[in-house]
Each structure stands twice: as structure tokens, then as C-alpha cells.
Amino acid sequence: MKIGIIGASGYGGLELIRLLHNHPEVEQLDLFTSSEEGTLFSSKFPHTSNLYDQPLLKIDYAQLIDYDVIFASTPAGVTSRLLPPLIGSGPRLIDLSGDFRLKDFAEYERWYKKTPAPAEAVEQSTYGLTEWNYEEIRNAQLIANPGCYPTAVLLSLLPLIKEKLIDASALIIDAKSGVSGAGNTPGPMTHFSETNENFSIYKIHEHQHIPEIEQGIEQFGGQKTPVTFTTHLVPMTRGIMATSYAPVNAGVTEEQLINCLQETYAGRPFVRVMNESVKFCTKQVAGSNYCDIHVKVDPRTNRATIVSVIDNLVKGAAGQAVQNMNVQFGLDETTGLTHVPLFI
């Protein structure tokens, strides 16, 4: 396979390179840029020396149509104009930004504060939550890869909402992310002296992943409901922990919740349901494409605590993108992704 990456110098792009470099079906991997044409990639990232001593290439549509897959890992608002001309031209397109996730254009403008992509392109896009949209992904020309927070949240909640085991109308989601989720452009919140030995809440009731979570609950869980979703920045590099709280419906037990999750994800290699867990932490999935889920019910309050952890750069971005590519091309979805988590 011949692969191109647009936006290779971001954290998502770097993870794509790391994963695709050892993918057995990838024969050629080229890196494209909109602003740094000719720059030697390994001069920007010395850890790729002797591996990617190649100049960044100018985006050229006549050249891009010859690729099997184009991954785009750019900030929101870029691919909305960059990718539509490529739809149907040859390569499969996998977008890691948020430009094609929301089907409601007004919602995109409201939450992203940007002009939405052309309506036809958004309508043709397929939401790339692999475990829930497998059949659609197989034939998709343009995949809107899910956001990191929505991946962690939706994987842990959708089975329980779909089977009406929890009350989604009273759902509260409390999520924490490592600093790499903010990308590699320095900012006040990610400055070392601001982040180190600190713990902060941000975008209260304003995070752009809120409508994506609500859209996913409606699309796959069959319920239309607003959610309370709060995000925090943790002084670590990688990882997301999403802790959700919801009342369990009448007569529902903890065992039923666990069984529902296990039955839903039986045979799905990257979702692990931990019914007994002394430890449950972000490190247990670091560097891997796993999503681990744990659930407990408090009989005093009749409320379930549902916890999920992912690596925001892998299952929350590049890993899920490669998983979707595997599905598109009829490969085993674990191809190139069988990494043991980097616990230490």
C-alpha cells in the first residue's frame, strides 16, 4: 500500500508514522505539508533519523490521487477545504480533525467557531468508531475519525444506553486528558510551569466534543439527550480517563452491566472489559490501541460509575485511524496494532 500523511509533524501524524512504519502492508509512506515544503523531516524530529531522512512534500492533488490512503492530521478547519476535491478520486481518506464528524452544520459552527465543510462532503463522510460502525467503514471513501474524548466515552456507554440499562438523561461525564491532547503548538495551558504540579478544568460546558458525544448516543444508542461533559488537564503526556455517572434503571444489577459490555465487545480485540480490577489506570493502555472499561454500581445511590481509559494519541487518534484503514482494505483489524501497552 502507498500511504500519504498530511500534517505529519503534529502529534497525531507522528503516531501515524510510528504505527504505519511497521505495518506489514505499507510499502511506501510519504509526508506532506502545507507550509514547510523541502524541510527534512528528521531534522525536525531526530528520533526519526535513518528512518525518515526525507523532505516534506508539497500538497499536489495530481500526485495525491495515486495513493491508496491519505491520512489528514491537521487542526480543525483545514481539511474541510483540503479533502473534498479528493473524494472519489482514488485514495481512501481518513481525517483525524473534527471537520467531518458533525452532520449538523450549525452545530459545527457553534462549537468549532469555523466555517463547515461543504454539505456534500459531510454527507458522504462515515463516522469511524470502528466497533460500532464496522460495516459502513468497510466501503467508506471518507472517514471522520472520532475525537479522543468521544471514543473513550462512547465505547464505555453505548452498550448500556442501547440496552436501556442506565438512565442517559441524567448522565454526567467527568473526563481527564494528558497534555498531548492539546497538540504540539505551545499555549498558556500547556506551558510546563503552568501544567507541572497542577490540575485544571477547562472549556466548562463548551468543549467541542460535546455535540459529537450526543450525536453518537443518538446514532448508535438510539436516544437523543443532552449530556453534562467536563474536561480536565492532567500533568502527564498521554492518556484519557473518562468517568461517567448515571442512575441504573429499575431492577438492573452490576452483573447485568458487566455482562452487557462483555457480550457487546466479545470478539472485538481492542476493547477489554475489566469486571474485577484492583488497579485501573491510564498507564495500562499507554502506547496501545486498547480501550479498557470498568463499571461499578453503588447500591446506596443506585448509580453506576463507568470508567474507561485510552491512549488519546492511539485509540483516540492514530491507532483508530489505522484500525479503520485495516477494515477498509479487508485486513484483520489488528494488523500493525498489536502493541503491548508501555506501562513503565
N, C-alpha and C positions, 0 to 999 in steps of 0.2 A: 504494500500500500504506500501511496505517496501522500504525505501529510504536510499541510501548511498551518502555521500558527501566527495569527495576527495579535500583537500585544504580548510578545514572548517575554518581555523584560519585567512584567508585573509578577506578583507572587503566584497568581493562577497560572500564568504562562510558564514560569519556572517549574511548577509542579507538573504541568503537562509534559514538559521536556523530560523531567525525571522519570515519569511513568512510561512515556512513549519510547524512550531510548532503549528500553529492554523489552518492548512489546515484540513478540515473535513475528507478527505480520507486517510490521512497519519497516520498509526498506529505505525510505527517504523522508527526512524531516527538515523542512525549510522554515526560516524565521523571518517574518515580515514586520515592517514598521511604517508609520505614517510621518515620522519626524527625524529618525536617526539613520537614514539610508547610508550604507557603507561602513557604519561603525562595527568593529569586530566584537562579536557577542562575548567572547571570552575575556575581552578587555574590560567589560562591564561587570562580568561575574567570573572571577578567576577560578572558581570551583569547577567551571566547565572547560578549562584549558585541556587541550589534546582531545577534547570531545566535540566542542563546537567552536573551533577556531574559524568561524565563517562570518562574513559580513551580513548585517541585517539588510534584507531586500526591500526595495520599493514595492508598494502595493500596485500591482498591474493586473487588471481584470483579464486581459488576454492570456496572461500566464496562469492565473488562479483557476481558470476553468479546467486545466489539465490535472488538477489534484483530485484524489479520491475523497478527502475530507479536509475542510477548513475549520479550524477551531478559532474562535474570536474571544480573546480575554482582555477586554478593554473596559474603561469606565462607562457607566451608563450614559446614553446619549450619542455614542459614537457609531455603534453597529446599526442603529435604526436607519441610518443613511448608507452605511458601508455595505451591508449584506443583501438588501433587497435585489440589486441588479444581478446577483449570483444565483438567486433562487431558480431552480430548474435548468441551470446552465451546465450542470455536470457534477460538481462536487456535492457531497452531503455537508450541511452547515450545522455547526454546534456552537451556540452563542452562550457564553458564560456571564454576560452582563444581564441587566434586567429588562432590556428593551423589547423583548417579545413575550414576556411572561403574562402580562395582564391583558385580558381580552377587552376590558372596558377602557377605552381611550381616555375618558375623563378621569378615571381613577389614576391612570399613569401620569397624566399632567398634574393632578392634585398631589400625589405622593412623591414623584420624582422631580417635579418642577422643571420638566423638559417637554419639548415637542415630541409626540409619539411617533412611532414608525408608521409607514403607510399602512392603511387598513388591510389591504390585500395580503401584505406580508405577515401581519399579526394573525390574520385569519388562517393562514397556511401553516403557522408555527404549531409545533407539538410540544406540550409540557413534558419535560424529561425526567419526571420522578419515576425511575426505572421500575421499581417494584409494583407500581400502581398503573403504569401506562405502557406496559411492555409491548402489547400488540400494535398500538399506534406508533410507537417509536420505531418498530421494525421497518416501516415504509416511509418514515418522515424524511422530508427534504431539508427542513429547518427545525432544529430542536432548540427550544428555550430551556437551557439547563437551569434547574431550580436554584434559588438562593440558599445560602448555608443555613440560616435560621429555619426557613420553611422546611428544608429537608429533615432536620432533626425533629422539628415539631410534628410535621405531618406523618412521618413514619411511625411515630410513637402513638399518635392519637387516632388516626383514620380507622383502624380496625374497631376500636372501641366505640367510636361515633357511628360508624356504619351499622354496627350490630345493636345500636341503641343501649349500650351498657352504661354509658355515662351521660350526664346532662350537659350538652355542649353549650347551652345558652348561659351557663354560669361558669364558663371556662376562664381560668386565669393562667397565663403562661409567663413564667419568670425565666429569662434566658441570660446566659453569660458567655462571652466570647473572648478569645485571646486577641492580641493586638494586630496580628497579621490580617484579621478580618477587615481592617480599615485600609488595606492596600499598602503599597510601599512609598506613597507620597507623604512626606513628613507633615504633621499638623500639630496643633496645640495639645490635643488629647493624647497623641501617640509619642510626644516628646518624652525621652527617658525620664527626665526629672519629674514629669507630670504623672507618668504611668507607674514607675517603680515605687514599691511600698504604698500603693494607692489602690482604691477600688471605687469605680464611679458608675453612675447611672447616666444614660444618655438617650436622647430622642424619645422622651416620655410621651406616649400616645401618638408619636409622629414617625415611627420607623417605617420605611418604605416596604418592609416585608409584611406588614400587617395585611394589606389587601391580598397579597399572594397567599398567605395562610388561609384567609377567609375564602378565597376563590377555590383553593384546594379542598377545603372542607365541604364546600358546596358541590364541586365536581366529582369527588371520589367518595365523600361521606354521605352525600345526599341531604345535607342540612345547610340552610342559609342562616348564618348567625354571626353577629359581630363578636370579636374576642378582645380580651384585655391582654396586651402583649407588652412586656417591659424588657429592656435590654441593659446589660451592664458590661463594662470593660474590666477584664481581669489582667493583672500584670504577669501574663505568660504569653508565649509566642503563638502557640496553636491550641485549638480545641474549642468546642462548644458544649455546654451543658444546658439543656432545656428542661426545666422542671415545671410540669403542668399540674394544676389542681382543679378537680371537678367532682361534684356530687355523683355518687353512683346511683343508678336508678333502682327502684324498689325491687328487693329480693336478690340483687346482684351481689356476688361474692368476689373476694380477691382471686380465688381459684378460677372463676369464670373469666376474669380479665386476663389472667396469665394464659389460660387455655386459648382464648380468642387470639391473642398475639402470636402464640406458638403455631396455631393452626394456619393463621394468615400467612406467616412467613416460613412455613415448612418448605424446604427446598429452595429458599431464597438465600444464597450464600453469604450475603453481606449484612444481613440483619440478624443479630443474636439477642434472644430474649433470655435475660438472666432472672430465673424465678427464685433463686437463692444466691445472694451476693453479700459477702462480708465487706468487700471493697467495691466501690463503683465510682470511677473517676475518668477524667478526660485522657489520662495517660494510657489507658488500656486500649485506646483506638488510635493513638498518635501515629502519623505516617501511613495509616492504613485506610482502606475503603469501607471499614465496618461502621455500622450504627448499632450500638448496644442499648437495650431498653430494659428498664426495671420498674416494677409497679408494686405499690403497697396501698392497702386500704386501712384507714383509721376507723375502727368500729364506733368510736365515741362521737365522731363528727359525720360519719357516713360519707367521707370524702376520700377520693383516690388521689394519690401522688404518683404521677407518671414521669419518669426521668429518662432522658436519652442523651447519649454522648456521641459526638462525631469529631473527626478532624475537619475543621472548616475549609482547609485547602484541598482535601482529598474527597471524601464523600460529600462534602459541602461545595465542591467546585470541580477540580480537575479529574479526580477519580471517578465521580459520577459521569462526567463527560466521556471519559474513555469507556466506562461501562456501557453508556448509550451507543457509542461507536461500535462496540462489540455486538450489541443487539442488532444494529442496523445492518451489519455485514454477515449476520448469521453465525458469528463466532460464539464460543462459550463465553458468557458474560464475565467470567473471572479472568479471562486472558490478559496477561500483563499486570494483574492486580492482586496477585496472591502474596502480598507482603505481610510478614508478621509485624504487628504493631511495635513501634520503637518505644518500649516502656522506660528505659533508662537513658 
